[in-house]
């Protein structure tokens, strides 16, 4: 992938896609192609085929997806399964049929079994049942990475997959269906602003999560697009995790909220732990740059800029 290569970023307006665009531009790549949802519905097979026929991209970052936190995944599992399958199927197949040189598929650490041994090694995939609260999304993501693997085997393509840990940062969604870190930023900000005496957090707070700042994930994606050519997917993560309790107190301290934090054990909390083994990625030469505390401060800045 050289500086003149034609690169298509699927989902360029989303959190991960926009970070990939920033990273590519920072590294001097300017021949970038995007389409908004209004311009190209990636669930429309005919529309996707027409786009590839016309634009003929050489490289593709597949970051478009229907995403959300635990609430959205519980309430809309059919939507999470269908939309993600449709997007993946259309883009990956069109990339093959229109001779794309290389494609990177963005998965998720939620693909691992619910009670999987920690840290999560790539070979643990499909060794046990999915976490029920995000099963639809997880099934779609496994299908995507397997589609890349099988197309490489059958057609000789060069499609790679990465499985990042929980991502957060600039251009995230901060509504009720948001990922946990973004949701907590909004909750504690509003609690401080409106002088609320307490903030309720879903679950016991004991569940543990690994958080990676989105610009670091984008940097890893671009690095691997240039330096990795195997069908085996790679974990992309921070290398350590925190409990949701620790995260809540960290965010409340950064925001300056001094009220009470209530952990609502009547609410679901998902997998007990999701810590990725990133030894394979480290061996290739990549590691994160942004600490969790620094990343939370950057996320808060992004949130405040939207108020």
C-alpha positions as CSV (number, residue, x, y, z in Angstrom):
1,X,0.0,0.0,0.0
2,X,1.8,3.1,-1.2
3,X,0.9,6.8,-0.9
4,X,-1.0,6.8,-4.2
5,X,-3.0,3.6,-3.6
6,X,-6.8,4.0,-3.9
7,X,-8.1,3.2,-0.4
8,X,-11.8,2.7,0.5
9,X,-12.8,3.2,4.1
10,X,-16.2,1.6,4.8
11,X,-17.9,3.4,7.6
12,X,-15.8,6.5,7.5
13,X,-18.2,8.5,9.6
14,X,-18.2,6.0,12.5
15,X,-15.8,6.0,15.4
16,X,-13.3,3.5,14.0
17,X,-13.7,4.5,10.4
18,X,-13.1,8.2,11.1
19,X,-10.0,7.3,13.1
20,X,-8.6,5.2,10.2
21,X,-9.2,8.2,7.9
22,X,-7.2,10.5,10.4
23,X,-4.4,7.9,10.6
24,X,-4.1,7.5,6.9
25,X,-4.0,11.2,6.3
26,X,-1.5,11.7,9.0
27,X,0.7,9.2,7.2
28,X,0.4,10.9,3.9
29,X,-2.3,8.9,2.2
30,X,-4.7,11.1,0.2
31,X,-6.3,8.9,-2.4
32,X,-9.1,8.0,-0.1
33,X,-12.6,7.0,-1.1
34,X,-15.7,7.1,1.1
35,X,-19.5,7.1,0.8
36,X,-22.0,8.2,3.4
37,X,-25.0,5.9,4.2
38,X,-27.2,8.2,2.1
39,X,-24.9,7.8,-0.9
40,X,-24.3,4.0,-0.5
41,X,-26.4,1.6,1.6
42,X,-23.9,-1.2,2.2
43,X,-26.8,-3.7,2.9
44,X,-27.8,-3.3,-0.7
45,X,-26.0,-5.9,-2.7
46,X,-26.6,-4.3,-6.1
47,X,-25.5,-0.8,-4.9
48,X,-22.3,-2.2,-3.4
49,X,-21.4,-4.1,-6.6
50,X,-22.0,-0.9,-8.7
51,X,-19.8,1.1,-6.3
52,X,-16.9,-1.4,-6.7
53,X,-17.3,-1.5,-10.5
54,X,-17.1,2.3,-10.7
55,X,-14.5,3.1,-8.1
56,X,-12.2,0.0,-8.3
57,X,-10.5,0.5,-4.9
58,X,-7.2,-1.3,-4.4
59,X,-7.4,-1.5,-0.6
60,X,-10.4,-1.7,1.7
61,X,-10.8,-1.1,5.4
62,X,-14.1,-2.7,6.4
63,X,-15.1,-0.7,9.5
64,X,-18.8,-0.3,8.8
65,X,-21.1,-2.0,11.3
66,X,-24.2,-1.8,13.4
67,X,-22.8,-1.4,16.9
68,X,-23.9,-0.6,20.4
69,X,-23.6,-1.4,24.1
70,X,-25.3,-4.2,26.1
71,X,-28.7,-2.5,26.1
72,X,-28.9,-2.2,22.3
73,X,-27.6,-5.8,21.8
74,X,-30.2,-7.2,24.1
75,X,-33.1,-5.2,22.6
76,X,-32.2,-5.5,18.9
77,X,-30.3,-8.8,18.3
78,X,-32.0,-9.5,14.9
79,X,-31.0,-6.1,13.6
80,X,-27.4,-6.6,14.9
81,X,-27.1,-9.9,13.1
82,X,-28.8,-9.0,9.9
83,X,-27.2,-5.7,9.2
84,X,-23.7,-6.8,10.0
85,X,-24.0,-10.0,7.9
86,X,-25.4,-8.0,5.0
87,X,-22.6,-5.4,5.1
88,X,-19.9,-8.0,5.4
89,X,-21.2,-10.3,2.8
90,X,-21.6,-7.5,0.2
91,X,-18.3,-5.8,0.8
92,X,-16.1,-8.9,1.1
93,X,-17.6,-10.6,-1.9
94,X,-17.4,-7.4,-4.1
95,X,-13.8,-6.9,-3.0
96,X,-13.0,-10.4,-4.3
97,X,-14.9,-10.0,-7.5
98,X,-13.3,-6.6,-8.3
99,X,-9.7,-7.7,-7.6
100,X,-9.1,-5.7,-4.4
101,X,-5.4,-6.2,-3.5
102,X,-6.1,-6.4,0.2
103,X,-9.0,-6.0,2.7
104,X,-9.0,-5.6,6.5
105,X,-12.0,-6.7,8.4
106,X,-12.7,-5.2,11.8
107,X,-14.2,-7.7,14.2
108,X,-14.7,-7.6,18.0
109,X,-13.5,-9.3,21.2
110,X,-17.1,-10.3,21.9
111,X,-16.7,-13.2,19.6
112,X,-15.0,-15.3,22.3
113,X,-17.0,-17.8,24.5
114,X,-18.6,-16.3,27.6
115,X,-16.6,-18.3,30.1
116,X,-13.4,-18.5,28.2
117,X,-9.9,-18.9,29.8
118,X,-8.2,-15.5,30.2
119,X,-6.3,-13.9,28.6
120,X,-8.1,-14.7,25.3
121,X,-5.9,-16.3,22.7
122,X,-6.9,-16.3,19.1
123,X,-7.2,-20.1,19.1
124,X,-9.9,-20.0,21.7
125,X,-12.5,-18.9,19.2
126,X,-15.6,-21.2,18.9
127,X,-14.5,-23.4,21.8
128,X,-17.7,-22.6,23.8
129,X,-21.1,-20.8,23.8
130,X,-21.3,-17.1,23.0
131,X,-22.2,-14.5,25.6
132,X,-26.1,-14.4,25.3
133,X,-26.4,-10.6,25.6
134,X,-24.4,-10.0,22.4
135,X,-24.8,-13.3,20.5
136,X,-26.3,-11.8,17.4
137,X,-23.5,-9.4,16.9
138,X,-20.9,-12.0,17.8
139,X,-22.2,-14.5,15.3
140,X,-22.0,-11.9,12.5
141,X,-18.4,-11.0,13.4
142,X,-17.3,-14.7,13.4
143,X,-19.0,-15.1,10.0
144,X,-17.0,-12.1,8.7
145,X,-13.6,-13.4,9.8
146,X,-14.4,-16.9,8.5
147,X,-15.5,-15.4,5.2
148,X,-12.1,-13.7,4.9
149,X,-10.3,-16.9,5.8
150,X,-12.3,-19.0,3.4
151,X,-12.1,-16.6,0.5
152,X,-8.3,-16.6,1.0
153,X,-8.3,-20.4,0.9
154,X,-10.6,-20.8,-2.1
155,X,-9.8,-17.7,-4.2
156,X,-6.3,-16.7,-3.2
157,X,-7.4,-13.3,-1.9
158,X,-5.4,-11.3,0.8
159,X,-8.1,-10.5,3.3
160,X,-7.1,-10.1,7.0
161,X,-9.1,-9.7,10.2
162,X,-8.4,-8.0,13.5
163,X,-10.3,-8.4,16.8
164,X,-10.0,-5.3,18.9
165,X,-10.9,-5.0,22.6
166,X,-13.5,-2.5,23.7
167,X,-12.9,0.7,21.8
168,X,-13.7,4.2,22.8
169,X,-12.8,7.8,21.9
170,X,-13.4,10.6,19.5
171,X,-16.7,10.3,17.5
172,X,-18.2,7.7,19.7
173,X,-22.0,7.7,20.5
174,X,-23.0,8.9,23.9
175,X,-26.7,7.9,24.0
176,X,-28.5,5.2,26.0
177,X,-27.4,2.5,23.6
178,X,-23.7,3.5,23.7
179,X,-20.7,1.4,24.7
180,X,-20.0,1.4,28.4
181,X,-17.2,4.0,28.6
182,X,-19.0,6.6,26.5
183,X,-22.2,5.9,28.4
184,X,-20.5,6.5,31.7
185,X,-18.9,9.8,30.5
186,X,-22.4,11.1,29.6
187,X,-23.9,9.8,32.9
188,X,-21.3,11.4,35.1
189,X,-21.2,14.7,33.2
190,X,-25.0,15.0,33.4
191,X,-25.0,14.0,37.1
192,X,-22.5,16.8,37.9
193,X,-24.3,19.4,35.7
194,X,-27.7,18.7,37.2
195,X,-26.4,18.1,40.8
196,X,-27.7,14.6,40.9
197,X,-27.0,12.8,44.2
198,X,-26.3,9.4,42.6
199,X,-25.4,7.6,39.4
200,X,-26.6,4.1,38.6
201,X,-24.3,1.7,36.8
202,X,-25.5,-1.6,35.2
203,X,-24.2,-4.7,37.0
204,X,-22.2,-5.4,40.0
205,X,-19.2,-3.5,38.8
206,X,-17.0,-6.6,39.1
207,X,-17.0,-7.4,35.4
208,X,-13.7,-6.6,33.8
209,X,-13.0,-5.0,30.4
210,X,-10.0,-4.0,28.3
211,X,-10.3,-0.6,26.7
212,X,-8.3,0.6,23.7
213,X,-8.4,4.2,22.5
214,X,-9.8,4.3,19.0
215,X,-6.9,6.1,17.3
216,X,-4.6,3.4,18.6
217,X,-6.9,0.8,17.0
218,X,-6.7,2.7,13.8
219,X,-3.0,2.9,13.9
220,X,-2.8,-0.9,14.4
221,X,-5.2,-1.4,11.5
222,X,-3.0,0.6,9.1
223,X,0.1,-1.0,10.5
224,X,-1.2,-4.5,9.8
225,X,-2.5,-3.6,6.4
226,X,1.1,-2.8,5.6
227,X,2.8,-5.6,7.5
228,X,0.5,-8.6,7.9
229,X,-0.6,-11.1,5.2
230,X,-2.0,-14.2,7.0
231,X,-5.5,-15.6,7.2
232,X,-5.3,-16.0,11.0
233,X,-7.0,-13.1,12.7
234,X,-5.1,-11.0,15.3
235,X,-6.2,-9.7,18.7
236,X,-5.6,-5.9,19.0
237,X,-5.7,-4.6,22.5
238,X,-4.3,-2.6,25.5
239,X,-2.9,-5.6,27.2
240,X,-4.5,-5.1,30.6
241,X,-8.1,-4.6,31.9
242,X,-10.0,-2.8,34.7
243,X,-13.3,-3.6,36.5
244,X,-16.3,-1.5,35.6
245,X,-16.3,-0.4,39.2
246,X,-12.7,1.0,38.8
247,X,-13.7,2.6,35.5
248,X,-16.7,4.3,37.0
249,X,-14.7,5.8,39.8
250,X,-11.9,6.9,37.4
251,X,-14.4,8.7,35.1
252,X,-16.3,10.3,38.0
253,X,-12.9,11.6,39.4
254,X,-11.8,13.0,36.0
255,X,-15.2,14.7,35.5
256,X,-15.3,15.9,39.1
257,X,-18.5,14.2,40.2
258,X,-18.7,13.8,44.0
259,X,-22.1,12.0,44.4
260,X,-22.8,8.4,45.1
261,X,-22.3,5.6,42.6
262,X,-24.9,2.7,42.7
263,X,-24.2,-0.6,41.1
264,X,-27.5,-2.1,39.9
265,X,-27.2,-5.9,40.2
266,X,-30.6,-6.4,38.7
267,X,-29.2,-5.4,35.3
268,X,-27.2,-7.7,33.0
269,X,-23.5,-7.2,32.8
270,X,-22.3,-9.4,30.0
271,X,-19.1,-11.5,30.0
272,X,-17.3,-11.6,33.4
273,X,-14.0,-10.7,31.7
274,X,-12.6,-10.0,28.2
275,X,-8.9,-9.6,28.3
276,X,-7.1,-10.2,25.0
277,X,-3.7,-12.0,24.7
278,X,-1.9,-9.6,22.3
279,X,1.4,-11.4,22.2
280,X,1.1,-12.2,18.5
281,X,0.5,-8.5,17.7
282,X,3.4,-7.5,19.9
283,X,5.7,-9.9,18.1
284,X,4.8,-8.2,14.8
285,X,6.0,-4.9,16.3
286,X,2.9,-2.9,17.3
287,X,1.8,-1.6,20.7
288,X,-0.6,1.0,22.0
289,X,0.3,4.6,22.7
290,X,-2.6,6.1,24.7
291,X,-3.1,5.4,28.4
292,X,-6.6,4.7,29.7
293,X,-6.6,7.9,31.8
294,X,-5.4,10.0,28.9
295,X,-7.9,8.4,26.6
296,X,-10.8,9.1,29.0
297,X,-9.8,12.8,29.0
298,X,-9.7,12.9,25.2
299,X,-13.1,11.3,25.1
300,X,-14.5,13.8,27.6
301,X,-13.2,16.6,25.4
302,X,-14.9,15.1,22.4
303,X,-18.2,14.7,24.4
304,X,-18.0,18.3,25.6
305,X,-17.4,19.6,22.0
306,X,-20.8,18.2,21.1
307,X,-22.7,19.9,23.9
